[in-house]
Amino acid sequence: MSGQGAGQPVLRRLGSAEARAERERLLDLHDEVYAGTGDALEARESFAWFLDHWSARPDFAAVAATVGGRLVGYAYGAPLRAGSGWWDDVSPRPDEAFVAEDGGRTFALSELLVDQAHRGTGLAERLHRELLEGRPERRVALLVQAEHTRVVALYERWGYRPVGTCVPFDGAPSLLAMTRPLPLGDWLCQ
């Protein structure tokens, strides 16, 4: 992991234990990024449940970006377990061969966020690439708010394709399920 000079973000991998140790900082950045958005996960307590759920898994993986020791972005996720219900609420329902999870087929990108000062700098792409580089799974999946068209377009530039939409929990907005093959290969964010 490295930065590109003074003031450039430095990337660091986190496993379950490191993420739990950094929990309050991860939540603080979430609060900063989501403040005033009205998002279903804007409340710290709501997001904390998801962070705790994912980071408790032994196969959890994360990458954090810091500048001068200040957390400015992170991405995390874990492989979907065999028999996962990840695809259950996706409409239109993908065929059974597509949704069959074996514990090593799909890495779920659960969160990717960057503070306001570092948006548009390529940091999100760096976090994304670092998190997924060398993953053994055959594909990556994520959920993104369908109404966030700029974010959807960014993921499409990164090679993701829509699968369908879902509302995975009460109070959640309509989310677009997207996937792309792994390994990432030589693509560039534009």
ZATORTI-62373 format. One record per residue: residue number from 1; x, y, z of N, C-alpha, C, O in turn. Coordinates in steps of 0.02 Angstrom, whole numbers. Layout:
BEGIN
SITE NUM X Y Z X Y Z X Y Z X Y Z
...
//
This chain:
BEGIN
SITE 1 42 -58 0 0 0 0 45 62 0 96 64 34
SITE 2 25 110 -38 67 169 -39 27 229 -61 -25 223 -92
SITE 3 54 287 -45 28 350 -70 73 371 -127 117 333 -147
SITE 4 62 430 -153 102 453 -210 135 519 -193 142 562 -236
SITE 5 155 528 -130 187 590 -110 150 621 -52 100 594 -28
SITE 6 176 678 -30 146 712 27 74 731 12 59 757 -42
SITE 7 30 718 59 -40 736 51 -81 686 12 -142 693 8
SITE 8 -49 636 -17 -84 585 -55 -108 530 -7 -73 513 40
SITE 9 -167 503 -20 -192 450 23 -146 388 23 -120 367 -28
SITE 10 -138 361 82 -102 298 92 -154 244 105 -198 252 147
SITE 11 -149 189 68 -197 134 74 -169 80 119 -109 64 117
SITE 12 -214 51 159 -195 -2 206 -250 -54 208 -309 -36 215
SITE 13 -231 -117 204 -280 -172 209 -299 -183 283 -257 -177 328
SITE 14 -363 -199 293 -388 -215 359 -423 -282 357 -462 -295 311
SITE 15 -411 -325 405 -450 -385 415 -502 -373 468 -513 -315 488
SITE 16 -533 -425 491 -586 -419 542 -562 -384 605 -594 -337 629
SITE 17 -506 -406 632 -481 -378 695 -463 -304 687 -479 -264 731
SITE 18 -430 -287 632 -411 -217 622 -472 -172 612 -474 -116 637
SITE 19 -521 -197 576 -582 -158 565 -619 -147 631 -645 -93 643
SITE 20 -622 -198 672 -655 -189 737 -617 -139 780 -648 -99 816
SITE 21 -551 -139 776 -511 -90 813 -521 -19 786 -515 30 823
SITE 22 -537 -14 722 -547 52 689 -622 70 685 -640 119 652
SITE 23 -664 33 718 -736 40 712 -760 112 719 -798 136 677
SITE 24 -740 146 771 -765 214 783 -743 262 728 -781 305 708
SITE 25 -682 254 703 -659 297 648 -698 282 584 -716 328 547
SITE 26 -712 218 571 -751 200 512 -822 229 518 -849 255 469
SITE 27 -851 225 577 -917 253 587 -916 330 582 -962 360 555
SITE 28 -864 361 609 -859 434 605 -857 458 532 -890 507 514
SITE 29 -818 423 490 -815 443 419 -883 431 386 -905 472 346
SITE 30 -914 376 402 -982 364 376 -1028 422 394 -1064 447 352
SITE 31 -1026 442 458 -1069 497 480 -1056 561 440 -1102 595 419
SITE 32 -992 575 428 -973 634 390 -1000 630 318 -1028 679 293
SITE 33 -991 573 286 -1012 565 216 -1088 565 208 -1114 594 161
SITE 34 -1123 533 254 -1196 526 248 -1236 582 281 -1297 584 274
SITE 35 -1204 628 317 -1239 680 353 -1287 719 308 -1267 745 255
SITE 36 -1350 722 329 -1400 761 293 -1424 732 227 -1458 766 190
SITE 37 -1406 670 213 -1426 640 149 -1496 612 149 -1528 605 97
SITE 38 -1522 596 209 -1587 564 212 -1585 490 192 -1637 458 185
SITE 39 -1526 464 183 -1516 394 164 -1541 349 220 -1538 367 278
SITE 40 -1565 290 202 -1589 242 252 -1535 221 301 -1550 201 357
SITE 41 -1472 226 281 -1416 209 326 -1381 271 353 -1324 266 377
SITE 42 -1413 329 349 -1383 390 375 -1370 385 450 -1318 408 474
SITE 43 -1416 356 487 -1408 351 559 -1350 305 576 -1343 251 548
SITE 44 -1308 327 621 -1249 290 641 -1267 219 664 -1234 171 645
SITE 45 -1320 213 703 -1340 148 730 -1359 99 674 -1343 40 678
SITE 46 -1393 124 623 -1412 81 567 -1351 55 530 -1345 -5 517
SITE 47 -1306 100 514 -1246 80 478 -1201 36 522 -1170 -10 497
SITE 48 -1198 51 587 -1155 12 632 -1174 -62 631 -1130 -105 635
SITE 49 -1239 -76 625 -1260 -146 622 -1228 -181 562 -1202 -236 568
SITE 50 -1229 -148 503 -1200 -177 443 -1124 -184 449 -1096 -235 431
SITE 51 -1092 -133 474 -1019 -136 484 -1001 -193 531 -955 -232 516
SITE 52 -1036 -199 586 -1022 -253 635 -1036 -321 604 -999 -369 615
SITE 53 -1090 -327 566 -1108 -390 534 -1053 -413 487 -1030 -470 491
SITE 54 -1032 -369 443 -981 -388 394 -913 -398 426 -879 -447 412
SITE 55 -893 -353 470 -825 -357 499 -817 -415 547 -761 -433 565
SITE 56 -871 -445 570 -867 -503 615 -849 -567 577 -830 -617 607
SITE 57 -854 -565 512 -840 -624 472 -764 -635 465 -728 -586 455
SITE 58 -740 -696 471 -669 -709 465 -642 -696 394 -582 -686 386
SITE 59 -686 -697 343 -665 -685 274 -676 -613 252 -671 -597 193
SITE 60 -691 -569 300 -699 -497 288 -634 -468 261 -580 -487 282
SITE 61 -640 -421 214 -582 -386 186 -600 -312 179 -655 -294 160
SITE 62 -552 -269 195 -562 -197 189 -497 -163 169 -443 -190 179
SITE 63 -505 -104 140 -448 -61 126 -468 9 150 -522 34 134
SITE 64 -424 40 189 -436 107 215 -385 155 185 -328 136 172
SITE 65 -406 216 173 -362 269 147 -356 323 200 -406 347 227
SITE 66 -294 343 213 -282 397 261 -236 449 229 -196 434 185
SITE 67 -244 510 252 -198 565 235 -177 596 300 -218 622 338
SITE 68 -112 593 314 -87 620 377 -119 587 437 -129 620 489
SITE 69 -136 524 432 -168 488 487 -243 496 490 -276 461 529
SITE 70 -272 541 450 -345 552 449 -377 505 398 -355 502 341
SITE 71 -428 468 420 -465 423 376 -505 464 325 -544 508 344
SITE 72 -495 450 260 -530 488 208 -571 443 161 -608 469 119
SITE 73 -566 378 169 -606 333 128 -594 261 147 -544 244 178
SITE 74 -641 218 127 -632 146 137 -680 107 94 -730 133 69
SITE 75 -663 44 85 -705 -4 49 -700 -70 86 -647 -87 112
SITE 76 -756 -107 88 -753 -172 121 -806 -219 94 -853 -198 60
SITE 77 -797 -283 110 -845 -334 91 -820 -402 112 -772 -408 150
SITE 78 -852 -453 85 -835 -522 100 -867 -566 47 -914 -545 13
SITE 79 -842 -628 39 -873 -674 -8 -944 -693 15 -958 -697 74
SITE 80 -988 -703 -34 -1055 -728 -18 -1049 -802 0 -1015 -840 -35
SITE 81 -1081 -821 53 -1078 -890 77 -1122 -936 33 -1167 -913 -1
SITE 82 -1106 -1000 35 -1147 -1049 0 -1220 -1043 22 -1234 -1038 81
SITE 83 -1265 -1042 -26 -1336 -1036 -10 -1357 -966 10 -1413 -957 35
SITE 84 -1315 -916 0 -1330 -847 20 -1397 -824 -8 -1417 -844 -63
SITE 85 -1433 -783 30 -1496 -754 7 -1486 -687 -28 -1535 -651 -40
SITE 86 -1425 -669 -44 -1409 -604 -75 -1455 -588 -134 -1477 -531 -141
SITE 87 -1470 -638 -176 -1508 -627 -237 -1583 -636 -228 -1621 -625 -276
SITE 88 -1606 -654 -169 -1676 -673 -158 -1727 -619 -178 -1779 -635 -206
SITE 89 -1712 -556 -165 -1760 -503 -178 -1748 -466 -244 -1783 -418 -259
SITE 90 -1699 -489 -283 -1684 -456 -346 -1738 -471 -398 -1759 -528 -407
SITE 91 -1762 -418 -431 -1814 -424 -482 -1791 -388 -545 -1767 -331 -540
SITE 92 -1798 -418 -603 -1823 -485 -613 -1773 -536 -584 -1713 -525 -583
SITE 93 -1801 -591 -562 -1760 -643 -530 -1712 -673 -581 -1734 -700 -632
SITE 94 -1646 -670 -568 -1598 -703 -612 -1608 -779 -611 -1637 -806 -563
SITE 95 -1585 -813 -662 -1595 -885 -664 -1554 -919 -609 -1507 -890 -582
SITE 96 -1572 -980 -594 -1542 -1017 -538 -1467 -1026 -545 -1431 -1024 -495
SITE 97 -1443 -1036 -606 -1371 -1044 -617 -1334 -979 -597 -1278 -982 -572
SITE 98 -1365 -922 -609 -1334 -858 -593 -1330 -846 -518 -1280 -819 -494
SITE 99 -1382 -865 -482 -1386 -849 -410 -1356 -903 -365 -1349 -892 -305
SITE 100 -1337 -959 -393 -1309 -1014 -352 -1241 -993 -324 -1193 -981 -362
SITE 101 -1238 -987 -259 -1175 -968 -225 -1145 -1029 -192 -1179 -1069 -162
SITE 102 -1078 -1034 -198 -1043 -1092 -170 -992 -1072 -116 -954 -1114 -93
SITE 103 -992 -1009 -97 -945 -985 -47 -881 -957 -76 -841 -927 -41
SITE 104 -871 -967 -141 -810 -942 -173 -823 -911 -241 -775 -895 -277
SITE 105 -885 -903 -258 -902 -877 -324 -904 -800 -327 -878 -770 -374
SITE 106 -933 -769 -276 -947 -697 -278 -921 -661 -217 -933 -682 -160
SITE 107 -885 -607 -228 -865 -562 -174 -916 -506 -173 -928 -474 -224
SITE 108 -946 -493 -115 -995 -439 -107 -959 -376 -83 -933 -374 -28
SITE 109 -959 -325 -125 -932 -260 -106 -987 -225 -68 -1036 -201 -97
SITE 110 -980 -221 -2 -1033 -196 40 -1032 -120 47 -1084 -88 51
SITE 111 -972 -91 48 -968 -18 58 -906 9 23 -853 -21 25
SITE 112 -914 66 -9 -859 104 -38 -877 177 -28 -925 202 -57
SITE 113 -838 212 12 -852 283 24 -788 323 30 -736 299 53
SITE 114 -794 385 9 -738 432 8 -764 499 33 -819 520 15
SITE 115 -725 534 74 -748 599 99 -752 649 41 -724 639 -12
SITE 116 -787 703 54 -801 754 2 -737 781 -29 -734 790 -90
SITE 117 -686 794 11 -624 824 -13 -586 779 -62 -545 804 -101
SITE 118 -599 714 -60 -561 668 -103 -603 637 -159 -580 592 -193
SITE 119 -664 661 -168 -704 637 -223 -677 667 -288 -654 724 -290
SITE 120 -681 628 -341 -657 651 -406 -582 649 -413 -555 674 -463
SITE 121 -547 619 -365 -473 616 -368 -447 548 -390 -387 539 -398
SITE 122 -492 500 -399 -472 432 -416 -464 388 -355 -446 329 -361
SITE 123 -477 415 -295 -468 376 -234 -518 318 -232 -499 262 -212
SITE 124 -580 329 -251 -629 274 -250 -605 216 -293 -610 158 -273
SITE 125 -578 231 -352 -553 179 -397 -494 143 -365 -488 82 -371
SITE 126 -450 180 -332 -392 149 -299 -414 102 -244 -389 46 -238
SITE 127 -462 124 -203 -488 81 -149 -520 18 -178 -508 -37 -154
SITE 128 -561 28 -230 -595 -28 -263 -544 -78 -290 -550 -138 -277
SITE 129 -495 -54 -327 -445 -98 -356 -405 -134 -303 -394 -194 -308
SITE 130 -384 -98 -252 -343 -129 -199 -383 -183 -162 -356 -235 -145
SITE 131 -447 -170 -149 -488 -219 -114 -497 -282 -155 -496 -337 -128
SITE 132 -505 -275 -220 -522 -332 -262 -461 -365 -295 -467 -421 -321
SITE 133 -404 -333 -294 -344 -361 -325 -326 -427 -292 -318 -431 -232
SITE 134 -319 -478 -334 -299 -543 -310 -353 -584 -277 -339 -638 -250
SITE 135 -415 -561 -278 -470 -599 -248 -479 -665 -287 -472 -666 -348
SITE 136 -493 -720 -252 -502 -784 -286 -571 -794 -317 -581 -840 -357
SITE 137 -620 -753 -298 -688 -761 -324 -689 -747 -399 -643 -715 -426
SITE 138 -741 -769 -432 -749 -760 -504 -786 -696 -523 -784 -674 -581
SITE 139 -821 -666 -474 -856 -604 -489 -863 -564 -425 -853 -589 -369
SITE 140 -882 -500 -433 -897 -456 -378 -968 -430 -389 -988 -417 -445
SITE 141 -1005 -422 -334 -1074 -396 -337 -1080 -339 -288 -1046 -337 -237
SITE 142 -1125 -293 -304 -1138 -236 -259 -1210 -214 -268 -1243 -232 -316
SITE 143 -1232 -173 -220 -1297 -141 -223 -1285 -66 -221 -1247 -42 -179
SITE 144 -1318 -29 -265 -1311 44 -267 -1380 74 -276 -1423 45 -310
SITE 145 -1391 132 -246 -1456 164 -254 -1468 180 -328 -1428 215 -359
SITE 146 -1521 153 -355 -1537 161 -426 -1542 235 -446 -1525 253 -503
SITE 147 -1565 277 -400 -1573 348 -416 -1507 387 -416 -1506 444 -439
SITE 148 -1454 357 -393 -1388 389 -394 -1354 374 -461 -1308 334 -465
SITE 149 -1379 408 -513 -1358 392 -581 -1284 403 -594 -1254 367 -633
SITE 150 -1253 452 -561 -1181 463 -571 -1140 406 -542 -1090 386 -571
SITE 151 -1162 379 -485 -1127 323 -455 -1138 260 -497 -1091 221 -508
SITE 152 -1199 249 -521 -1213 192 -565 -1168 197 -627 -1139 147 -648
SITE 153 -1164 256 -657 -1123 266 -717 -1049 252 -702 -1014 223 -744
SITE 154 -1026 272 -643 -957 257 -624 -945 182 -621 -896 157 -649
SITE 155 -989 146 -588 -982 74 -585 -985 42 -655 -949 -6 -669
SITE 156 -1027 68 -698 -1030 42 -766 -964 53 -802 -942 10 -839
SITE 157 -932 111 -792 -866 123 -822 -814 74 -795 -766 57 -829
SITE 158 -825 50 -733 -779 2 -703 -796 -69 -724 -764 -117 -700
SITE 159 -844 -78 -768 -859 -144 -795 -918 -180 -763 -932 -237 -781
SITE 160 -954 -148 -718 -1013 -178 -687 -1072 -174 -735 -1078 -128 -775
SITE 161 -1116 -224 -729 -1177 -226 -768 -1236 -238 -722 -1231 -277 -675
SITE 162 -1293 -204 -735 -1352 -213 -693 -1380 -284 -699 -1379 -314 -753
SITE 163 -1405 -309 -643 -1438 -374 -641 -1513 -366 -631 -1553 -400 -662
SITE 164 -1531 -320 -586 -1601 -307 -569 -1603 -260 -510 -1552 -234 -489
SITE 165 -1662 -250 -483 -1670 -205 -426 -1698 -244 -367 -1727 -298 -374
SITE 166 -1688 -215 -308 -1714 -247 -247 -1721 -195 -192 -1693 -140 -196
SITE 167 -1760 -213 -142 -1765 -175 -80 -1748 -226 -26 -1792 -263 -3
SITE 168 -1684 -228 -4 -1661 -283 38 -1684 -282 111 -1679 -333 145
SITE 169 -1707 -225 136 -1732 -222 204 -1783 -166 210 -1783 -120 169
SITE 170 -1826 -170 260 -1878 -120 270 -1846 -51 277 -1799 -42 315
SITE 171 -1872 -3 239 -1847 65 242 -1791 79 192 -1771 137 184
SITE 172 -1766 28 158 -1713 38 109 -1743 67 45 -1800 54 28
SITE 173 -1703 106 9 -1725 130 -56 -1719 74 -107 -1693 20 -91
SITE 174 -1743 85 -167 -1734 37 -221 -1660 36 -239 -1630 88 -255
SITE 175 -1631 -23 -237 -1560 -32 -252 -1551 -72 -316 -1588 -118 -330
SITE 176 -1501 -53 -353 -1483 -88 -414 -1428 -138 -398 -1376 -119 -372
SITE 177 -1440 -202 -412 -1389 -254 -404 -1347 -254 -467 -1373 -257 -522
SITE 178 -1281 -252 -458 -1235 -251 -514 -1179 -302 -502 -1162 -317 -445
SITE 179 -1152 -329 -556 -1095 -375 -551 -1044 -359 -605 -1059 -326 -655
SITE 180 -984 -384 -594 -931 -382 -645 -885 -442 -631 -880 -464 -574
SITE 181 -853 -466 -684 -808 -523 -674 -744 -504 -637 -723 -446 -637
SITE 182 -715 -553 -605 -649 -547 -576 -605 -597 -613 -631 -648 -636
SITE 183 -540 -586 -620 -503 -529 -594 -520 -465 -632 -551 -466 -685
SITE 184 -498 -408 -603 -514 -344 -632 -482 -333 -700 -513 -304 -744
SITE 185 -421 -356 -709 -386 -345 -772 -362 -274 -777 -358 -238 -727
SITE 186 -345 -254 -837 -316 -187 -850 -367 -139 -874 -370 -125 -934
SITE 187 -409 -113 -830 -457 -62 -848 -440 1 -810 -409 -1 -757
SITE 188 -458 56 -836 -445 120 -804 -510 157 -791 -557 154 -831
SITE 189 -512 191 -735 -569 234 -720 -558 299 -757 -502 325 -759
SITE 190 -610 326 -787 -603 388 -824 -642 443 -792 -642 499 -816
//
